[in-house]
Amino acid sequence: MSHYTAPLKDIAFVLKHVVGISDISKLPGCEDVTDDLVDAILSEAGKFSSEVLAPLNRSGDKEGAKISNGNVTTPKGFKDAYWKYVEGGWSGLEAPVAFGGQGLPHVVATPVSEMLGSANMAFKLCPLLTLGAIEALDQHASQELKDKFLPNMTAGKWTGTMNLTEPQAGSDLALVRTKAVPVGDGSYKITGQKIFITYGDHDYTENIIHLVLARVEGAPEGVKGISLFLVPKVMVNADGSLGERNDVKCASIEHKLGIHASPTCVMIYGEDDKRGGAIGYPIGEINRGLEYMFVMMNAARLGVGLEGVSIAERAYQHALVWARERVQGRPTTPVPASLGASPKSVPIIYHPDIKRMLLTMRAYAEACRALIYWTAKCLDLADRAEDEQTKRFNQALVDLMIPIVKGYATEAGIQVTSLGVQIHGGMGFIEETGAAQYYRDSRISAIYEGTTGIQANDLVGRKVGREGGQTALALIAEMQKTTVTLNASSDLNLKAIGKTLTRGLEDFKRATEWIALTFKENQGAVNAGAVHYLMLAGTVCGGWIMARSAIVAADQLSKGEGDTDFLKAKILTSRFFADHILPFADGYAEAVINGASSVLAMEEAYF
């Protein structure tokens, strides 16, 4: 099954009624962001995703990227699809206006990115990293570098990459060995090896702009001695034309579990001894590279969290079709008369456990979608609000939410794609049904751009522990306002959601307060339960955003507005999240507060 239907109705509902996209039009530079404009963008993005990208997803997985004589080629149809993407103006959607971009807010570009990822996750990775590189250069590069490289990157004529990882330096970037030696004209010669570089080489464009972490000779040890360099695949002349090939090449591509169509490259800088290294240009100040790279990393982390939503939505749609078509087993609950008086076998969607799995898939996808859209809105407020207090508070929320949504949404995506295989039964384990691809493709999302454990340690450390839980507790207080509305409602579904959300917020609060009190005196104990805390935060925040969705849906139903079936389904999906997913909050909180001793007591020799 290669078909994908963009969930435009849910996307529009979340943007307009849950997140409140109308607030964005009040921000500087967003005056033209009207409902009509957003609707048009989403409609065209959905059409492009379903008609151009989705049909290539399966064939791209089977064919995969290939390398021959140092040149990487992408699967059949991918290059043409990329240029249709560029010609449609999608490459510059949220890029700076000064360099040819449209400068649209994150909250508009985010659902577009979601649809691209649902249709073809391997394809979407190239634009994702290019956008991150554009953002890093826009914020930290010299005007000369920006003028020279950003227009073509924004236009999609050139793409961008992020080069951090080395064989000995994965999550510990203090171990980076790639060297940078000054030439004397402001440029540097870069030598070293980078691994796991997504789209490090490909056949889409004639130039690729690599952002590379390297160490200048004599720099301080550790992360304080790392600098960031722009290294083009092909040198760019003063007049903007392309010159000679730089001394950088892809030595090989990895054979991976999933995302086969996305080339994951081993990159060699400075292989030619006569040239002395690849020419690179410093971005910003020397020895501040990791700080600058975090701009790109944070953009990528939010984008990868969105991949969890993308793959969950695609797996859900795939499983739903199967559940409606696969006939198996007698019903144990009432079924429509159209199936007969006493049918011996029914489509499996009528079996309660299949419904439970489908609802789990749907609930995770919808909760994570709304949560990431809300985070994107916070990012827009942090970037564009004129009031300094509003900017600071929303930036604090973004800093808090990025590890949560990156970790939680990707873990949810893995669970959802696993359920997609399960719903197919034995046929899910067979590649020809297509369910397995989503499972394979999803697995990397909780690993690259920082594993779930790395996100969790960042969350409990930088975002909660060091500031005494101030931002997290402020968010909890804000979410508690929603429970007041729920608990005061006469609607039985809303009341039930309110009861469970109230308990979940109490769990989130007590775990946050425990981390704030414990972090400085016993960081190891906090880290032992860090992933549980991240999952607790994601679960409760997901329950909160679904509760807000249910409130809006119930209000529209009472007024006779909107699509009745859609609104009823939204309320029931929100209720399901509260009944079946939110209760895990208590267990997560207990593991955070009381579970460290068994982890820390286990000596290495006992394993």
C-alpha positions in Angstrom: 0.0 0.0 0.0 1.6 3.3 -1.1 -1.4 5.5 -0.6 -1.3 8.3 2.0 -4.1 10.7 2.7 -3.0 13.9 4.5 -5.0 14.4 7.7 -6.0 17.9 6.8 -9.1 18.0 8.9 -7.2 17.1 12.1 -4.3 19.4 11.2 -6.7 22.4 10.6 -8.6 21.6 13.8 -5.5 21.6 15.9 -4.0 24.7 14.3 -7.2 26.8 14.5 -8.9 25.6 17.6 -6.4 24.0 19.9 -3.1 25.8 19.2 -4.7 29.1 18.2 -2.8 30.0 15.0 -4.8 33.3 14.7 -2.5 34.7 17.4 0.5 34.4 15.0 -0.9 36.9 12.6 -0.5 39.6 15.3 3.3 39.0 15.3 5.7 41.2 13.3 6.2 39.7 9.8 3.2 37.4 10.1 0.5 39.9 9.2 -0.3 38.0 6.0 -0.7 34.6 7.7 -4.5 34.3 7.3 -6.7 31.3 7.5 -7.1 31.3 3.8 -3.3 31.3 3.2 -2.7 28.5 5.7 -5.5 26.4 4.2 -4.0 26.9 0.7 -0.5 25.9 1.9 -1.7 22.8 3.7 -3.9 21.7 0.8 -1.1 22.0 -1.7 1.4 20.3 0.7 -1.0 17.4 1.2 -1.5 17.0 -2.5 2.3 17.1 -3.2 2.9 14.6 -0.4 0.3 12.1 -1.4 0.7 12.4 -5.2 4.5 12.8 -5.6 6.3 11.5 -2.5 4.1 8.7 -1.1 4.2 6.6 -4.3 8.1 6.6 -4.0 8.2 5.4 -0.4 8.0 1.7 -1.0 10.1 1.6 -4.1 12.7 3.8 -2.4 12.9 1.4 0.5 13.4 -1.6 -1.8 16.0 0.1 -4.1 17.8 2.2 -1.6 20.6 4.7 -2.1 23.7 3.4 -3.9 27.4 4.5 -4.3 29.7 3.9 -7.2 33.1 5.4 -7.7 32.5 7.8 -4.8 29.3 9.1 -6.2 26.0 8.5 -4.4 22.7 8.1 -6.3 19.3 8.1 -4.8 16.5 5.7 -5.9 14.5 6.1 -9.1 12.2 9.1 -9.0 13.7 10.8 -5.9 15.7 13.4 -7.8 12.7 14.4 -9.9 10.6 14.6 -6.8 13.2 16.8 -5.2 13.1 19.3 -8.1 9.3 19.3 -8.0 9.7 20.1 -4.3 12.0 23.0 -5.1 9.9 24.3 -8.0 6.8 24.3 -5.8 8.6 26.7 -3.5 8.7 24.4 -0.5 12.4 24.7 0.2 12.1 28.3 1.3 8.9 28.1 3.3 10.3 29.3 6.6 13.7 30.4 5.4 14.7 34.1 5.9 13.1 36.6 3.5 16.4 38.4 3.1 17.9 35.4 1.3 14.9 34.5 -0.9 12.8 32.6 1.6 9.1 33.1 2.5 9.8 33.6 6.2 6.6 31.8 7.2 6.2 31.0 10.9 7.2 27.6 12.3 3.6 26.7 13.2 2.7 26.9 9.5 5.8 25.0 8.2 5.5 22.3 10.9 2.4 20.5 9.5 3.9 20.8 6.0 7.0 18.9 7.3 4.8 16.4 9.0 3.0 15.5 5.7 6.3 15.2 3.8 7.6 12.8 6.5 4.4 10.7 6.5 4.6 10.4 2.7 8.3 9.6 2.5 10.4 9.9 5.6 13.7 9.1 3.8 13.1 12.0 1.4 12.1 14.5 4.1 15.5 14.2 5.8 17.3 16.2 3.2 15.1 19.3 3.4 15.1 19.0 7.2 18.9 19.2 7.5 19.2 21.9 4.9 16.8 24.1 6.8 18.7 23.5 10.0 21.9 24.5 8.3 20.3 27.7 6.9 19.1 28.6 10.4 22.6 28.1 11.9 24.3 30.1 9.2 21.7 32.9 9.4 22.3 33.3 13.1 26.0 32.9 13.3 27.9 33.2 10.0 29.5 36.3 8.7 27.5 38.4 6.3 30.0 37.4 3.5 29.3 33.7 4.0 25.5 34.3 4.3 25.5 36.3 1.0 27.6 33.7 -0.7 25.7 30.5 0.3 22.3 31.2 1.7 20.4 32.3 -1.4 21.2 29.0 -3.2 20.5 26.9 -0.1 17.2 28.7 0.4 16.3 28.2 -3.3 17.0 24.5 -2.9 19.8 24.6 -5.5 22.2 23.5 -2.8 21.5 21.3 0.2 23.1 21.3 3.7 24.4 18.7 6.1 25.4 18.4 9.8 28.8 16.7 10.5 29.3 15.9 14.1 29.8 12.2 14.7 33.1 10.4 14.4 34.0 6.8 15.1 35.2 7.6 18.6 32.9 10.6 19.2 29.2 9.9 19.3 27.2 11.5 22.1 30.5 12.7 23.6 31.6 15.4 21.2 34.5 16.4 23.4 36.3 13.5 21.6 36.1 15.1 18.2 39.5 14.7 16.4 38.8 16.3 13.0 41.5 19.1 12.6 41.3 22.6 11.2 44.6 24.3 10.3 44.5 28.0 9.3 45.7 28.8 5.8 46.3 32.5 6.3 43.5 34.0 4.2 40.8 33.4 6.7 40.1 29.8 5.5 41.1 26.5 7.1 42.2 23.1 5.9 40.0 20.5 7.3 41.1 16.9 7.8 39.3 14.0 9.4 36.5 11.5 9.1 32.8 11.9 9.9 30.3 9.1 10.1 26.5 8.7 10.0 26.1 11.9 7.8 22.6 12.0 6.4 22.6 13.0 2.8 26.4 13.6 3.0 26.4 13.0 -0.8 23.6 12.6 -3.3 22.5 13.3 -6.9 19.9 16.0 -6.2 22.0 19.1 -6.4 25.4 20.2 -7.8 26.7 21.4 -4.5 26.3 20.3 -0.9 27.2 22.6 2.0 28.6 20.7 5.0 28.6 22.2 8.5 31.6 20.5 10.2 32.7 20.4 13.8 36.5 20.4 14.0 39.3 21.3 16.4 41.8 24.1 15.6 45.4 23.3 16.7 46.1 24.6 20.1 42.4 24.8 21.1 41.4 24.0 24.6 40.5 20.3 25.3 36.9 19.1 25.4 33.9 20.8 24.0 35.3 24.3 24.7 37.9 23.7 21.9 35.5 22.8 19.1 34.8 25.1 16.2 32.3 25.1 13.4 33.2 25.3 9.7 31.4 25.6 6.4 32.9 23.1 3.9 31.4 23.1 0.4 31.5 20.0 -1.7 32.3 22.2 -4.7 34.2 25.5 -4.2 32.2 28.7 -5.0 34.0 31.5 -6.9 33.7 35.2 -6.0 31.1 35.7 -8.7 28.9 32.8 -7.3 29.8 30.3 -10.0 31.1 26.9 -9.1 34.8 26.1 -9.1 36.8 23.0 -8.5 35.8 20.1 -6.4 36.8 20.5 -2.7 38.8 17.7 -1.0 35.8 16.1 0.6 34.2 12.9 -0.5 31.8 10.1 0.6 33.9 7.0 1.2 30.9 4.6 1.7 27.2 4.5 2.7 25.8 2.5 5.5 23.5 -0.5 5.1 20.7 0.2 7.6 17.7 -1.2 9.2 15.4 1.4 7.7 15.3 4.7 5.7 17.1 2.9 2.9 16.5 5.7 0.4 18.3 8.2 2.6 22.1 7.9 2.1 23.9 7.7 5.4 27.5 8.6 4.6 31.1 8.1 5.8 32.7 11.4 4.9 36.4 11.9 4.4 37.9 15.4 4.6 41.4 15.9 3.3 42.1 12.6 1.6 44.5 14.1 -1.0 47.8 14.7 0.7 48.9 17.2 -2.0 46.0 19.5 -1.2 46.4 19.3 2.6 42.8 19.2 3.5 39.3 20.4 2.5 38.9 24.1 2.5 36.5 25.3 5.2 35.4 28.7 6.4 34.9 29.4 10.1 31.3 30.1 11.3 31.3 32.7 14.0 34.1 32.7 16.6 36.7 29.9 16.9 36.0 27.5 19.8 32.3 28.3 20.0 31.3 25.7 17.4 29.2 23.4 19.6 27.2 26.4 20.8 26.5 27.4 17.2 25.7 23.8 16.1 23.1 23.6 18.8 20.9 26.0 16.7 20.9 23.3 14.0 20.6 20.5 16.4 17.6 21.9 18.2 15.9 22.5 14.9 16.7 18.9 13.9 15.5 17.6 17.2 12.1 19.3 16.8 12.0 18.0 13.3 12.9 14.4 14.3 10.2 14.5 17.1 7.8 15.4 14.3 9.0 12.3 12.4 7.4 10.3 15.2 4.1 11.9 14.3 4.6 11.4 10.6 5.4 7.7 10.8 2.7 7.1 13.4 0.1 8.7 11.1 1.2 6.7 8.1 1.3 3.4 10.1 -2.1 4.1 11.5 -3.6 4.7 8.0 -2.0 1.5 6.8 -3.3 -0.6 9.7 -6.8 0.9 9.5 -7.2 -0.2 5.8 -6.1 -3.7 6.8 -8.4 -3.9 9.8 -11.4 -2.9 7.6 -10.5 -5.4 4.9 -9.2 -8.4 6.8 -12.1 -10.8 7.7 -11.3 -13.1 10.6 -13.2 -14.4 13.7 -16.6 -14.3 15.1 -17.7 -11.0 16.7 -18.1 -10.7 20.5 -19.9 -7.4 20.4 -22.8 -6.1 18.3 -22.0 -5.5 14.6 -23.9 -3.6 11.9 -26.9 -5.4 10.3 -25.1 -5.1 6.9 -22.8 -7.9 8.1 -25.7 -10.3 8.6 -27.7 -11.6 11.6 -25.0 -14.0 12.9 -21.9 -13.6 10.9 -19.3 -16.3 11.3 -16.4 -13.9 10.5 -16.2 -10.2 10.5 -13.6 -7.6 9.5 -11.1 -7.5 12.4 -11.9 -3.8 13.1 -15.0 -5.1 15.0 -12.9 -7.0 17.5 -12.3 -5.0 20.8 -8.6 -5.6 20.9 -8.0 -4.4 17.4 -10.0 -1.3 18.2 -7.8 -0.8 21.3 -4.7 -1.0 19.2 -6.0 1.3 16.5 -7.1 3.8 19.1 -3.7 3.7 20.8 -2.1 4.4 17.4 -4.5 7.3 16.7 -4.3 8.7 20.2 -0.5 8.9 20.2 -0.4 10.4 16.7 -3.0 13.1 17.5 -1.5 13.9 20.9 2.0 14.3 19.6 0.8 16.2 16.6 -1.0 18.8 18.8 1.9 19.0 21.3 4.5 19.7 18.6 2.3 22.2 16.8 1.9 24.0 20.2 5.7 23.9 20.7 6.1 25.4 17.2 3.8 28.2 18.2 5.8 28.8 21.3 8.9 29.0 19.1 7.3 31.6 16.9 6.4 33.7 20.0 10.0 33.4 21.3 11.3 34.5 17.9 8.9 37.3 17.0 6.9 38.6 20.0 7.6 42.3 20.8 7.1 41.9 24.5 10.4 40.8 26.1 8.7 38.9 28.9 6.6 36.9 26.4 9.8 36.1 24.4 11.7 34.9 27.4 8.9 32.7 28.8 8.2 31.1 25.4 11.8 30.5 24.8 12.0 28.8 28.2 9.0 26.6 27.2 10.7 25.7 23.9 13.9 24.8 25.7 11.9 22.6 28.0 9.7 21.0 25.3 12.3 20.1 22.7 13.8 17.1 24.6 10.3 16.1 25.7 8.7 16.1 22.2 11.9 14.7 20.6 12.0 11.8 23.0 8.3 11.1 23.7 7.0 11.5 20.1 9.7 9.2 18.6 9.2 6.6 21.3 5.4 6.8 20.6 6.1 6.5 16.9 8.0 3.3 17.5 5.2 1.9 19.6 2.6 2.9 17.0 4.5 1.3 14.1 4.9 -1.9 16.2 1.2 -2.0 16.8 0.7 -1.5 13.0 2.7 -4.7 12.5 0.7 -6.5 15.2 -2.7 -5.6 13.7 -1.5 -7.2 10.5 -0.7 -10.4 12.4 1.6 -12.8 10.7 1.3 -10.8 7.5 2.8 -7.8 9.3 6.0 -9.7 9.6 6.1 -10.2 5.8 7.6 -7.3 3.9 5.1 -7.3 1.1 2.3 -5.9 3.2 4.4 -2.7 3.9 3.7 -2.5 7.6 7.3 -3.6 8.4 8.8 -0.7 6.6 7.2 1.9 9.0 8.5 -0.1 11.9 12.0 -0.2 10.5 12.0 3.4 9.4 10.8 4.6 12.8 13.5 2.9 14.9 16.2 5.5 14.1 14.1 8.4 15.2 14.8 7.7 18.9 18.5 7.4 18.2 19.7 10.1 15.9 19.9 13.8 16.9 20.4 12.6 20.5 19.0 9.3 21.8 16.0 9.2 24.2 18.5 8.9 27.1 20.4 11.9 25.9 17.2 13.9 25.7 16.2 12.8 29.1 19.5 13.7 30.7 19.2 17.1 29.1 15.7 17.5 30.4 16.4 16.6 34.0 19.7 18.4 34.0 19.8 21.7 32.0 16.0 22.1 31.8 14.7 21.1 35.2 17.5 20.3 37.7 19.6 23.4 37.2 16.7 25.9 37.4 14.9 24.2 40.2 12.1 23.1 38.0 10.8 26.7 37.5 9.7 26.4 33.9 8.2 22.9 34.3 6.3 23.9 37.4 5.0 27.0 35.6 3.8 24.8 32.7 2.1 22.4 35.2 0.3 25.4 36.7 -0.9 26.5 33.3 -2.1 23.0 32.5 -4.0 22.8 35.8 -6.2 25.6 34.5 -7.6 23.1 31.9 -8.6 20.7 34.7 -10.8 23.4 36.2 -12.8 23.6 33.0 -13.0 19.8 32.7 -14.0 19.1 36.3 -16.7 21.8 36.2 -18.2 20.3 33.0 -21.5 18.4 33.0 -20.2 16.3 30.1 -19.3 12.8 31.4 -16.4 12.4 29.0 -14.9 15.7 29.9 -15.3 14.9 33.6 -13.6 11.6 33.2 -10.7 13.2 31.3 -10.4 15.9 34.0 -10.2 13.3 36.8 -7.4 11.4 35.2 -5.5 14.5 34.0 -5.7 16.0 37.5 -3.9 12.9 38.9 -1.4 12.9 36.1 -0.5 16.6 36.8 0.0 15.7 40.5 2.4 12.9 39.4 4.2 15.3 37.1 4.5 17.9 39.8 5.8 15.6 42.5 8.4 14.1 40.2 9.5 17.6 39.1 9.8 18.8 42.7 11.8 15.7 43.6 14.3 16.3 40.8 14.6 20.0 41.7 15.5 18.9 45.3 17.7 16.0 44.4 19.7 17.0 41.3 22.5 18.9 43.0 23.1 16.4 45.7 22.6 13.2 43.8 22.7 13.6 40.0 23.2 9.9 39.5 19.8 9.1 41.2 18.1 11.7 38.9 19.7 10.3 35.8 18.7 6.8 36.7 15.1 7.8 36.3 15.6 10.4 33.6 13.9 8.5 30.7 10.9 7.8 33.0 10.6 11.5 33.8 10.7 12.3 30.1 8.0 9.8 29.4 6.0 11.1 32.3 6.2 14.7 31.0 5.3 13.6 27.5 2.4 11.5 28.7 0.9 14.3 30.9 1.5 17.0 28.3 -0.1 14.7 25.7 -3.1 14.2 27.9 -3.4 17.9 28.5 -3.4 18.8 24.8 -5.9 16.1 24.0 -8.1 17.4 26.9 -8.0 20.8 25.3 -9.0 19.2 22.0 -11.9 17.5 23.7 -13.1 20.7 25.3 -13.2 22.5 21.9 -14.9 19.5 20.2 -17.6 19.3 22.9 -18.2 23.0 22.6 -18.6 22.9 18.8 -20.9 19.9 19.1 -23.1 21.8 21.6 -23.4 24.7 19.1 -24.1 22.5 16.1 -20.8 23.5 14.5 -18.3 21.4 12.6 -18.3 17.8 11.4 -20.3 15.8 14.0 -18.5 12.4 13.4 -15.1 14.1 13.5 -15.8 15.9 16.7 -17.3 12.8 18.4 -14.2 10.8 17.4 -12.0 13.5 18.8 -13.7 13.4 22.2 -13.6 9.6 22.3 -9.9 9.5 21.2 -9.1 12.1 24.0 -11.1 10.0 26.5 -9.2 6.9 25.3 -5.9 8.7 25.9 -7.1 9.6 29.4 -8.3 6.1 30.2 -5.5 4.0 28.6 -2.3 6.1 28.4 -2.5 8.8 31.1 -2.6 6.2 34.0 1.0 5.3 33.2 2.0 8.7 34.7 1.7 7.3 38.2 4.1 4.4 37.4 6.6 6.8 35.7 6.5 9.1 38.7 7.1 6.2 41.1 10.1 5.0 39.1 11.6 8.5 39.0 11.3 9.0 42.8 11.8 5.5 44.2 13.5 3.5 41.4 17.1 4.8 41.4 18.5 2.6 44.2 18.1 -0.7 42.2 19.8 0.8 39.2 22.7 2.3 41.1 23.2 -0.7 43.3 23.8 -3.0 40.4 27.5 -3.3 39.9 29.0 -3.8 36.5 30.4 -7.2 37.4 26.9 -8.5 38.1 25.9 -8.2 34.5 
